[in-house]
Amino acid sequence: MTDATRSPGKGSDAKINTDVPQSARIWNYWLGGTDNYEIDRVAGDHYVGLYPGIVEIARAGRYFMDRAIRFLARERGIRQFMDCGTGLPTVDNTHEMARRAASDAKVVYVDNDPLVLAHARALMNEGRTSYIDCDLHDPKTIMDRASELLDLSRPVGLMIIGVLGHIVDPDEAYGVVRGLMDPLPSGSYLILHDSTDENERFNAAQRAYDETGAIPFRLRGPEFIRGYFDGLEMEEPGLVTSGAWRPEVGPIEGESLPTRCGVARKP
């Protein structure tokens, strides 16, 4: 299936704002992409100056996602993936990771950034890739649209990589995860990666970024992140730092970074 569906929310009519830095564009910059503006590069460089480990966090999250997708596709038979908070394309993207693991994999992207949408339209020509233009604050609408694009009688791999901090209210953050997981069938999986508040230099860099006028991001503790998996069955090795989740060649970059990630099955 090749399709794009839009919610009636603010993402559909939004224009690209180059007056303030934007997290998707900054992460694109840190990952070596070119879809960013001068204001994003300045903010990104300032952040790196305060906490250089942020670039490793960005890369480690990407590597974790690739390993998790391959694990679910090859060992658990998952053929449908939904990536919420897609971000901008870089060297390797979710649909490319999924197709390498299983050529018949279907991917639905979810985001409400206008620049991401522009790239998503190009992906519509690749087949078996779809895009939902909707805000993460509205999980019900996301899942209503997803039901038109995915077979919700079959398991889905739900990916939420490094975006839940943008849901500032903690109760709402938990509610978003529940709102996305509840409509999915038994046997579906949550693939989640987030940064933590365990490093004071990281915390200070994030506070400085929030003061730029960009959409704020809340760093949270490991136990809070563990709560996203309540009611789910964690796959080994459980909730761990980025580099400790099923490393393929021993210890890898990012093992001790202030992050937590995990993969868990809906019973």
Buried (B, 14 or more C-beta within 10 A) or exposed (E): EEEBBBBEBEBBEBEEBBEEBBBBBBBBBBBEBEBBBEBBBEBBEBBBEBBEBBBBBBBBBBBBBBBBBBBBBEEBEBBBBBBBBBBBBBEBBBBBBBBBBBEEBBBBBBBBBBBBBEBBEEBEEEEBBBBBBBBBBBBEBBBBBBEEBBEBEBBBBBBBBBBBBBBEEEEBBBBBBEBBBEBBEEBBBBBBBBBBBBBEEBBEBBEBBBEBEBBBBBBBEBEBBBEBBEEBEBBEEBBBBBBBBBBEEEEBEBBBBBBBBBBBBBE
